[in-house]
Amino acid sequence: MNRPIRVLVAKVGLDGHDRGAKVIATALRDAGMEVIYTGLRQTPEMVVAAALQEDVDAIGISILSGAHMTVFPKVAALMKEKGMNDVLLTGGGIIPEEDMTSLQDLGVGKLFAPGTPTSEIANYIREWTTEHRSF
């Protein structure tokens, strides 16, 4: 791999709780990844535009607001529209198990619940990008 894995970490919608997103961003950076943190109150369009501009390998969305069944499908549809078929869409937060399964059926990557070890998240992103992206 010639360059570090690039990950965009985003908070979408009105959810103002970003401590978990910042913890994940720091952990991914510590794991050797290049992290772009977009900050609070992003729209799906803003996230996808930033991901395109930054040429990321993965998008991680932190969501605690309960809007995951709207946000993830919208971001996935925008990514598909922009031809971002080799970019991982993953994330985490307060997402019921059955919703995680439904989102994965729509093409969203693995989703992580609060308390997941950050090393597990970093390893998943590393393995996915190694398998799906050419560096």
Number of C-alpha atoms within 10 A of each C-alpha: 7 6 8 15 22 22 26 23 25 29 25 27 17 14 16 14 14 16 10 16 23 16 12 24 24 16 18 24 18 13 16 13 19 19 22 18 18 16 14 16 14 15 17 24 14 15 23 22 15 18 24 16 9 13 14 21 27 24 25 24 24 26 26 21 15 13 15 24 13 10 16 23 16 16 22 22 16 17 23 13 10 12 11 19 13 17 23 24 25 23 26 22 20 16 20 11 12 9 13 20 14 12 20 16 10 13 15 19 22 18 22 20 14 11 8 11 12 17 14 11 21 20 13 15 26 19 11 18 19 14 10 13 13 10 11
